[in-house]
């Protein structure tokens, strides 16, 4: 479980005002569950981690963390692009416009997959990356996914150029060029802008 000690301290202070136990007021924020979010959207401080308690152990499990957190959080860092996007979507903000019609999770997954292929290798799995590598991949991918389809096409051209002349004798050059990005696009039943751009690009590449 990831959490912000400053937010939980707010909960504990609210409990104190009503004379209730802090444990009954502690609540997990939805933003903490997104792995692309590393900073608290409210305070800009790094989220901390603990083993997720069993439900029957939840009461009384977190106040110790609040006590250990000490004084206030101080100045926070600025969220990166995808963190700001997630926080905005959770508060019903709109934009980028071309992503407004797709589920938040799909926008994030597109950034993860595309960024992994660009920052590392097309056949590398995002889930196998370290925490720092995942952050690098997500931010790299978001730089393209957050833009219109022309930026996505540019990202795909970069992958194609790196694949050493994919128009050679390969029977399935697109699999070598796009790796897990193509595999997930083929397995997905959802309409995702990245998949549409990818399919169009492959049709041009092998046609």
C-alpha positions as CSV (number, residue, x, y, z in Angstrom):
1,X,0.0,0.0,0.0
2,X,1.2,3.5,-0.9
3,X,0.2,6.5,1.1
4,X,0.9,10.1,1.9
5,X,1.6,10.7,5.6
6,X,0.5,14.3,5.4
7,X,-2.9,13.3,4.1
8,X,-3.3,10.7,6.8
9,X,-2.3,13.3,9.3
10,X,-5.2,15.4,8.1
11,X,-7.5,12.5,8.7
12,X,-6.1,12.0,12.2
13,X,-6.6,15.7,13.0
14,X,-10.1,15.6,11.8
15,X,-10.8,12.6,14.1
16,X,-9.3,14.5,17.0
17,X,-11.7,17.3,16.5
18,X,-14.6,15.0,16.9
19,X,-13.1,13.0,19.7
20,X,-13.0,9.8,17.7
21,X,-10.3,7.3,17.1
22,X,-8.0,8.2,14.2
23,X,-8.2,4.7,12.7
24,X,-11.8,5.2,11.9
25,X,-11.1,8.3,9.8
26,X,-8.0,7.1,7.8
27,X,-8.9,6.7,4.2
28,X,-7.0,5.6,1.2
29,X,-7.0,8.0,-1.7
30,X,-7.7,6.7,-5.2
31,X,-4.6,8.4,-6.7
32,X,-2.3,6.4,-4.5
33,X,-3.3,3.2,-6.4
34,X,-2.0,4.4,-9.7
35,X,1.6,3.2,-10.1
36,X,2.5,6.2,-12.3
37,X,1.8,8.5,-9.3
38,X,4.9,8.8,-7.1
39,X,4.0,12.1,-5.4
40,X,1.0,13.1,-3.4
41,X,-1.2,15.3,-5.6
42,X,-2.0,17.5,-2.6
43,X,1.4,17.9,-1.0
44,X,3.9,17.0,-3.6
45,X,5.8,14.7,-1.3
46,X,6.9,11.1,-2.2
47,X,4.3,8.4,-1.3
48,X,5.5,6.0,1.3
49,X,5.0,2.2,1.2
50,X,3.9,-0.4,3.7
51,X,2.6,-3.9,3.4
52,X,-1.2,-3.7,2.8
53,X,-2.9,-4.7,6.0
54,X,-5.6,-7.4,6.0
55,X,-9.0,-5.9,6.4
56,X,-9.3,-7.2,10.0
57,X,-6.0,-5.6,10.8
58,X,-6.7,-2.2,9.2
59,X,-8.0,-0.5,12.3
60,X,-5.0,0.7,14.3
61,X,-2.5,-0.3,11.6
62,X,-1.8,3.2,10.2
63,X,-1.7,5.7,13.1
64,X,1.9,4.4,14.0
65,X,2.9,5.7,10.6
66,X,1.4,9.0,11.3
67,X,3.2,9.3,14.6
68,X,6.5,8.3,13.0
69,X,6.0,10.9,10.2
70,X,6.8,13.8,12.6
71,X,6.1,17.4,11.7
72,X,4.6,18.9,8.6
73,X,5.7,17.9,5.1
74,X,7.4,21.1,4.1
75,X,7.7,22.2,0.4
76,X,6.6,19.6,-2.1
77,X,7.9,18.8,-5.5
78,X,6.0,19.5,-8.7
79,X,4.2,16.5,-10.3
80,X,5.4,15.3,-13.6
81,X,3.1,15.4,-16.7
82,X,1.3,12.1,-16.2
83,X,0.9,12.6,-12.5
84,X,-0.8,16.0,-13.1
85,X,-3.0,14.3,-15.8
86,X,-4.1,11.6,-13.4
87,X,-4.9,14.1,-10.6
88,X,-6.8,16.2,-13.1
89,X,-8.9,13.3,-14.4
90,X,-9.8,12.2,-10.9
91,X,-11.2,15.7,-10.2
92,X,-13.1,15.7,-13.6
93,X,-10.7,18.0,-15.4
94,X,-10.5,17.6,-19.2
95,X,-7.6,17.5,-21.6
96,X,-5.7,16.6,-23.6
97,X,-8.9,16.6,-25.7
98,X,-8.0,13.6,-27.8
99,X,-7.7,11.5,-24.6
100,X,-10.9,12.6,-23.0
101,X,-13.0,9.8,-24.4
102,X,-10.8,6.9,-23.3
103,X,-10.6,5.4,-19.9
104,X,-7.8,6.8,-17.6
105,X,-6.3,3.4,-17.2
106,X,-5.9,3.0,-21.0
107,X,-4.1,6.3,-21.3
108,X,-1.7,5.3,-18.6
109,X,-1.1,1.8,-20.1
110,X,-0.4,3.3,-23.5
111,X,2.3,5.5,-22.0
112,X,3.8,2.5,-20.1
113,X,4.0,0.3,-23.2
114,X,5.2,2.9,-25.6
115,X,7.7,4.3,-23.2
116,X,9.1,0.8,-22.4
117,X,9.6,0.2,-26.1
118,X,11.3,3.6,-26.6
119,X,13.4,3.9,-23.5
120,X,14.3,0.2,-23.4
121,X,13.5,-2.5,-25.9
122,X,10.2,-3.4,-27.7
123,X,10.1,-6.9,-26.1
124,X,10.9,-5.8,-22.6
125,X,7.9,-6.1,-20.2
126,X,7.0,-3.0,-18.2
127,X,6.2,-5.2,-15.2
128,X,9.8,-6.6,-15.3
129,X,11.4,-3.1,-15.0
130,X,12.7,-1.7,-11.7
131,X,10.8,1.2,-10.1
132,X,13.1,3.8,-11.5
133,X,13.0,2.2,-14.9
134,X,9.2,2.2,-14.8
135,X,9.1,5.9,-14.0
136,X,11.5,6.6,-16.9
137,X,9.4,4.5,-19.3
138,X,6.1,6.1,-18.2
139,X,7.4,9.6,-18.5
140,X,9.0,8.9,-21.9
141,X,5.8,7.4,-23.3
142,X,3.6,10.1,-21.8
143,X,5.5,12.7,-23.8
144,X,4.1,11.1,-27.0
145,X,0.7,9.8,-25.7
146,X,-0.3,13.2,-24.4
147,X,0.0,14.7,-27.8
148,X,-2.1,14.2,-30.9
149,X,-1.7,11.2,-33.3
150,X,1.1,12.8,-35.3
151,X,3.4,12.6,-32.2
152,X,2.4,8.9,-31.8
153,X,3.3,8.3,-35.4
154,X,6.7,10.0,-34.8
155,X,7.3,7.6,-31.9
156,X,6.5,4.6,-34.1
157,X,8.8,5.9,-36.8
158,X,11.6,6.1,-34.1
159,X,11.0,2.4,-33.3
160,X,10.9,1.5,-36.9
161,X,14.2,3.3,-37.6
162,X,15.9,1.6,-34.6
163,X,14.9,-1.9,-35.9
164,X,17.5,-1.9,-38.6
165,X,15.7,-1.8,-41.9
166,X,12.5,-3.8,-41.0
167,X,11.5,-4.0,-44.7
168,X,14.0,-6.8,-45.2
169,X,13.2,-10.5,-45.6
170,X,11.4,-10.8,-42.3
171,X,8.0,-12.4,-42.7
172,X,6.6,-10.5,-39.7
173,X,8.8,-7.3,-39.3
174,X,6.1,-5.5,-37.3
175,X,6.5,-8.1,-34.5
176,X,10.3,-7.3,-34.2
177,X,9.8,-3.6,-34.4
178,X,6.9,-3.1,-31.9
179,X,7.1,-6.2,-29.7
180,X,4.9,-6.1,-26.6
181,X,3.2,-2.9,-27.9
182,X,1.8,-4.9,-30.9
183,X,1.0,-7.9,-28.8
184,X,-1.2,-6.0,-26.4
185,X,-2.9,-4.1,-29.2
186,X,-3.8,-7.4,-30.8
187,X,-5.1,-8.9,-27.5
188,X,-7.1,-5.8,-26.5
189,X,-10.8,-5.6,-27.2
190,X,-10.9,-1.9,-26.3
191,X,-10.8,1.0,-28.8
192,X,-7.6,2.9,-27.8
193,X,-6.2,5.8,-29.9
194,X,-2.7,4.3,-29.8
195,X,-3.9,1.0,-31.2
196,X,-5.6,2.8,-34.2
197,X,-2.4,4.7,-35.0
198,X,-0.3,1.6,-34.6
199,X,-2.5,-0.5,-36.9
200,X,-2.5,2.3,-39.6
201,X,1.3,2.6,-39.3
202,X,1.8,-1.1,-39.7
203,X,-0.4,-1.2,-42.7
204,X,1.7,1.5,-44.3
205,X,5.0,-0.2,-43.2
206,X,4.3,-3.6,-44.6
207,X,2.0,-2.6,-47.5
